[in-house]
Amino acid sequence: MLRSEVNQEILSILPGKSYLEVGVNRGKTFFEVIADQKVAVDPNFLFDFEAERANPQSKNCEFYQLKSDVFFSEFGHNRRFDLIFLDGLHTYEQTLRDLMNSITCINTNGVIVIDDMIPSTYISSISELSQSQRLSAALGNTDSSWMGDVFRLAFFIESFLPAFSFATVGENHGQMVLWRQTRKNIPERTLESTCRMDFGDSVLQRSVFNVLPCAEIISRITSART
Ligand SMILES: C[S@@+](CC[C@H](N)C(=O)[O-])C[C@H]1O[C@@H](n2cnc3c(N)ncnc32)[C@H](O)[C@@H]1O
């Protein structure tokens, strides 16, 4: 299931239709998603965003060629969005900052989606992109996918964000979906232990990610609203 298809399914059940995407790259997902207002943030768009600003088909779009931290502190703090898709720098710390910032500007019934939560291999889960690339090259790997240590966020969210329920889409590489619904029986962990989680934990503790079919996640979000 494409990232844009998951995002569109979620938007279809939300009362408002404003969309923020952090980490846009060539705009594959961004341009496929249909929403009333769309905001794109990336320090290095791989398309001509000045030309897009002048394109009538993109008249509901805004383009911020900035790092997400700058966007949130200078532009995002007084905005509200219904769906925020986090797909920027794939490190635990940066994605945690993006998540904290998103919580301050998500509408009450809004949803946050975090990409690349389930790393496919040990090499793809290394937090340093350059180290991951060096290892791939040394082993002659053709798969250069890098998901970083974003997976550590699952353990953080489970223990430190009880006001949000979450599940991870089973039909793709792991888009985690968060919505406001208080959880009970929160497992105790130290913050430090979440930083030490490794690829093995992402496999052996897969239940933490709560992997579900997209349709089931949509149904749970809908039930939480009624
Ligand atoms: C995996 S790509 C995004 C793919 C896109 N969401 C899609 O679905 O086609 C990751 C992007 O994050 C951007 N990025 C890196 N650091 C960032 C940061 N600090 N803030 C926002 N975006 C960042 C990169 O420039 C890159 O374009």
The ligand as an SDF file (V2000), in Angstrom:
LIG
                    3D

 27 29  0  0  0  0  0  0  0  0999 V2000
   12.5340    9.6520    2.5230 C   0  0  0  0  0  0  0  0  0  0  0  0
   12.6190   11.2700    1.8740 S   0  0  0  0  0  0  0  0  0  0  0  0
   10.9190   11.7710    1.9030 C   0  0  0  0  0  0  0  0  0  0  0  0
   10.0340   11.0010    0.9550 C   0  0  0  0  0  0  0  0  0  0  0  0
    8.6470   11.5800    0.7450 C   0  0  0  0  0  0  0  0  0  0  0  0
    7.9370   11.7950    1.9800 N   0  0  0  0  0  0  0  0  0  0  0  0
    7.8260   10.6540   -0.1090 C   0  0  0  0  0  0  0  0  0  0  0  0
    6.9500    9.9580    0.4120 O   0  0  0  0  0  0  0  0  0  0  0  0
    8.0770   10.6130   -1.3220 O   0  0  0  0  0  0  0  0  0  0  0  0
   13.2970   12.1470    3.2240 C   0  0  0  0  0  0  0  0  0  0  0  0
   13.4140   13.6420    2.9910 C   0  0  0  0  0  0  0  0  0  0  0  0
   13.6600   14.2620    4.2550 O   0  0  0  0  0  0  0  0  0  0  0  0
   14.3810   15.4290    4.0240 C   0  0  0  0  0  0  0  0  0  0  0  0
   14.9910   15.8980    5.2600 N   0  0  0  0  0  0  0  0  0  0  0  0
   16.2220   15.6370    5.7540 C   0  0  0  0  0  0  0  0  0  0  0  0
   16.4220   16.3130    6.8900 N   0  0  0  0  0  0  0  0  0  0  0  0
   15.2970   17.0180    7.1270 C   0  0  0  0  0  0  0  0  0  0  0  0
   14.8830   17.9230    8.1560 C   0  0  0  0  0  0  0  0  0  0  0  0
   15.6930   18.2330    9.1720 N   0  0  0  0  0  0  0  0  0  0  0  0
   13.6520   18.4790    8.0730 N   0  0  0  0  0  0  0  0  0  0  0  0
   12.8140   18.1540    7.0510 C   0  0  0  0  0  0  0  0  0  0  0  0
   13.1430   17.2990    6.0620 N   0  0  0  0  0  0  0  0  0  0  0  0
   14.3690   16.7500    6.1090 C   0  0  0  0  0  0  0  0  0  0  0  0
   15.3810   15.0340    2.9270 C   0  0  0  0  0  0  0  0  0  0  0  0
   15.8390   16.2000    2.2380 O   0  0  0  0  0  0  0  0  0  0  0  0
   14.5430   14.0850    2.0740 C   0  0  0  0  0  0  0  0  0  0  0  0
   14.0270   14.7550    0.9590 O   0  0  0  0  0  0  0  0  0  0  0  0
  1  2  1  0
  2  3  1  0
  2 10  1  0
  3  4  1  0
  4  5  1  0
  5  6  1  0
  5  7  1  0
  7  8  2  0
  7  9  1  0
 10 11  1  0
 11 12  1  0
 11 26  1  0
 12 13  1  0
 13 14  1  0
 13 24  1  0
 14 15  1  0
 14 23  1  0
 15 16  2  0
 16 17  1  0
 17 18  1  0
 17 23  2  0
 18 19  1  0
 18 20  2  0
 20 21  1  0
 21 22  2  0
 22 23  1  0
 24 25  1  0
 24 26  1  0
 26 27  1  0
M  CHG  2   2   1   9  -1
M  END
$$$$
